[in-house]
Amino acid sequence: MTQLTLSEIPLPVLRGIAALHDPTRDEVSAALPENARHLADDIIALLNGRPASAPAFPAPEPEPEPEPEPVIPEPVVPEPEPVPRSTATASLQDLARALEEEVRGQTAAEAARQQVDPALFLDIDPALFDRYQYGSTPDHLSPGITVEHHPAPVDEDGEPQGRGSVLISWEPPAVPAGHQVVYRVVAADREVIASPDGQQTLVTTLGTAYLDEDLGTSGVRHYMVWANVLRSELKEALHSQPTLVGERMVVFPPENFQLVESKGTITGTWDPLPGHAEMRVYAKLEQVPVDMRDPGNQVISGVSDRRFIYEAAERGRNYVFQLVPAAEFRGSLILGEGSAELRQATSADIRQVQLNTPQLFNDGRNERIMLSWTAPPTGSVKIFLSQIPPRPTLTVAPVEYSWIEDDPAFVGEIPTDTSEAPAGSTADTTMTWPEGWHEVYITAVNIVGDKAWAGPSEVMQRVSPITEVRLVERLSSQLITFDWPAGARMVQIETSNSPTSRELLEEDYRRQGGVRVQLAHTGEEVTLTPKSFYAGRDTTAEPTHLRYRGLKTYSYDLRTVDNGTQLLIWRNESEDRNPPRFTLVHNPTSLPLHPHDGRPLRCANVQDILDGRQAQGPVIVASHGLSRGRPEVGSANQVTWWVEMPPAATGYVRLFLLDDDQEQDDSLAAKVVVEGDVAERLRIESLWRSQP
C-alpha cells in the first residue's frame, strides 16, 4: 500500500483531528487512514506550532542547480539573504500554513502573520537610498497595495487590548527577467505627499507583505509601498529612483465609545482622534434584520464631533449603535473601520391600563364586547380574554413579556387583540364573546419592548336561562326541578303571594334535588332568575315564570254504623260549595288503583234521605257542598253517605274523583283525594273490626 504524504490526507480527516482536545499520538493515529498513520507525529507537531519533518508533497523530480547569486560588496551594506527558494521548501511552507488554518482555526491576525516572512526582511538604513526626485506620478488608485486592519483581542470585560494590527500586502510589479525588487514600506500618522523620504520606514524587504503592529495613537495611518529594482548588485537599488507600488490610508475607529440612556434618550460619547474629519453614527433596533450601515440607519441630527443624542422611537427596546469615522485622503472622503457595535436598552415607560366598563351587545350574528381605555405613553396595548384570572404578580410591577405568555390564564388558543393609539387618547375595540364561555376575564397589557405590565382584569359574565323546568306536586309542598343554568352561581326564587325572595346556591339545589316550595293552594306564580356575582356586580339571565294552578285536596273516612257502612267526605283547605263528583270502588282482590279498577258501590246522602230524596247511585254528588275539615259528630249528614256494601263482601274499597276538568283547563286548580287515617280501613275486614 502506497504511503500518503501530508498533502494527500483528506481534509475531512484533518478537520476531525482538529476537533479533538489536546489529542495524543494514539488518538491521532486512530483517526488517520492506515497508509497515513506514520504522519501522526508530524500532525501533532503542526498542531503545536512546530514544523513537520516529513515532506508535504511527494518528492519532486531533480532540478538543475540554480545559478549562483551575484556577490554583494560587504563594505557597503550587510549581505541580503538569498531570495530564490526551492519549490519543495515553498510548497511545504504553503501546506503547513493551509494545514494550520484548517486544523487549528487561527484568528485573522495569526493568518496575517503567516503571509509575512521575516526572513526576507533587509536590515538596511533608509538613509542609504537616494532621495526621491519625484520623477514618477504616484498612482494612489493602484490596486497593487491592500491594507487590512485586524482589531485587537479583547479581555474578559470586552475591552480591546491595544489597537490591533494592519497587514500591508501587494502584488509584485512586472520587472525584466533576472531582476529583483527591493520594497520599502513607509507610514505616517497623517496624510503626506507621495514620497518615501521623511516618513517612518517600517521595513525594507524582498517579500510582498508586512504586518504593522505598532499603530501609534493617531486616528489615521497613511501607508505607501515603494519599489527599487536591481539586477546584480544592491547598490543599483540604492541609487535607482523608487516607483510607488501603491498607497492607502487606514482610518481607525474612535476610542472610549460609551452610551448612556435616560427616559428613552440615548447619549453616545467618544474620544476624538487626530485625522478624523467627521464621525458617522448608525443606530437600529437590535432585532431588525437590516445591515447596520444601511443609509436609513444613519443618525443625522444631534451628532457633533464627540457625542450624539438619539431619541428612541420605541421605549423598552434594545438599540445597537456603531461609529464610523471618515477622513480626507487625496481630496476624497474615505470611511474607516466601524467601532464595535454597542447595545443599549431603553427604559420602558410602562403604565398599567385600566379598562373602562365593558359593554356587551349583539351585532346580529354574535355577541360582542365593546372595550375602551386611555392609551398609555408608550408601547402597545394587548387585550387578552381568558376564563381564569391572571396571576396577581403580573399586576404589581412590570415584568418580562415572556411571563405574560407563560401565565396559565393566557396559555393556549385564547382571543387577543393588539392596539396602538396616540398617548392620552381614547382607544377602543370590539371582540367577539368566545363561544361556550360564560365568564370572561378581560385583561389589558401594556407592552413596551420586552417588558409588559398587566392591568386589573374586568370580568363579564353571561348566564344562560333556565330550561327543562318541571313542578312536581308533593301535596304539602312542591318541588321545582330544571337543568342548572350555565354560568349561574345561584337562582333567585320569587312567589307572587310573598313580598320576599330567596336565593338558592347550586350546591344546595343539587343536595336537595330541586327547589322546595310551599305554594298557595289557590294557585301562585313562581319566578326563577339565574344570577352570577363578581366584585359587587350581578349578572342575570332572562327570568323563567312558572304558573302554579293550585291544589284542592279532599279527604274521606269509612265507618260502620248499625251494621251499615257510612262514607264521610270533606275539603282540607276550605269549604267547597261546588265540589267535584266522586265514586267509591270495590275490588274483591286488591286495592283499586283507578276509578275503573273494580265495581263502583251505590251510595246515598244521609241528608237527602232525611229530606225524602232517594238519590242513590254509583256517582257521589255532594249537592250540599263540602265542609272544611272533618265534620263534627251530629253535624255531618250533608257530607255523609250510606254505602250499599255487597253481602259478605271482602277485599278493598277506595274513593276516587270522577271529574277530570283539571286536565282540560290549566287555569283551574288541580284536585286530589288524600288518604290519611282511612288508609288502614280500606280493607273491608279491617273496616268491620273497627266497628265500635
HUWOTA-V587563 format. One record per helix or strand. SS is the DSSP state (H for helix, E for strand). FROM is the first residue (numbers start at 1). TO is the last residue. If there is no record, write none. Layout:
BEGIN
ss: <SS	SS>
from: <FROM	FROM>
to: <TO	TO>
END
This chain:
BEGIN
ss: <H	H	H	H	H	H	H	E	H	E	E	E	E	E	E	E	E	H	E	E	E	E	H	E	E	E	E	E	E	E	E	E	H	E	H	H	E	E	E	E	E	E	E	E	E	H	E	E	E	E	E	E	E	E	E	E	H	E	E	E	E	H	E	E	H	E	H	E	H>
from: <6	11	25	34	87	108	118	121	126	145	154	160	165	180	200	209	220	234	243	255	265	278	295	298	303	307	318	332	342	359	367	380	392	399	401	408	416	426	439	451	458	467	478	490	501	506	515	524	537	544	551	564	576	582	599	603	606	616	620	626	628	637	640	652	661	670	677	683	684>
to: <8	18	31	47	104	114	120	122	128	150	154	160	170	188	205	212	230	239	251	262	271	285	297	299	303	311	329	338	345	362	374	386	395	400	406	410	419	432	448	454	461	473	483	495	505	512	517	534	540	548	561	571	576	587	601	605	610	617	620	626	628	639	643	657	663	674	681	683	689>
END
